[in-house]
Every structure is written in C-alpha cells, then in structure tokens.
Amino acid sequence: MPVIFRVEGYAFFFYSNEGNPREPLHIHVRKGAAVAKFWFDPELCLAESYGLNSQEQGWLATIVASHRKEIEEAWHEFFS
C-alpha cells in the first residue's frame, strides 16, 4: 500500500493490487475509520466515502486536485 503523502493525519495512497484488470487511476484517503476514494478520469470525482461529512469531502477533493501531478506520477511509476 504505497502512501503518496499525508496531510493533517489523512493518508493518501493506493493499493498495490488494484484489481485484475487493474482499476483506472484513482487515490484512496484514510484517517482512522474514515475513508474516501477519488477517480481521476474523465474528471476528478468522489467515488465513495464513509465517515466523512460533505465539508471534509470537499476539502479532500481540493487536496487531491492540488496534488494531482504527484499522484499520477507515483501511480505510473509504481505500476509501470
């Protein structure tokens, strides 16, 4: 489970086994029992969320968007 970065206790990561065939580019976010998953294509969107309110979801989407290049580079490097 490569963790790409952490912000205020939230870990931004992907799983090393992302399905067969592998799921498209996305990022998971976790802090304690609260989790979220964001898809990147065709546009950045929240795929699922548990234990996060709408304000937290919006804030996390902003963080993901601001780190998009870093996340994409880490994904492609790991899975290439």
Steps between C-alpha positions, in 0.01 A plus 500: 500500500714790378421818695564796270471771766325596826311817588364571849485132588342389170701245300470521120583162348416226254504125540773302328238252375236719335297222340537279196474671265640794696256777578561837331705768673357597840607580855378379839497722808480378860506647846400251768176336390415779254576414137448641152589410143544748216499417128710715266342433160307628321513765775590505867203373700422335829430130439408407857529627853434359847518694824568840336261793487452710187739771623779244550426343161530838328820585683652161408400549135690831506807328645482222239464755218798701624716183513367348179833501315681340794232230532500424126880476490508266801226280349675467163840442659368228729294317239741529205 
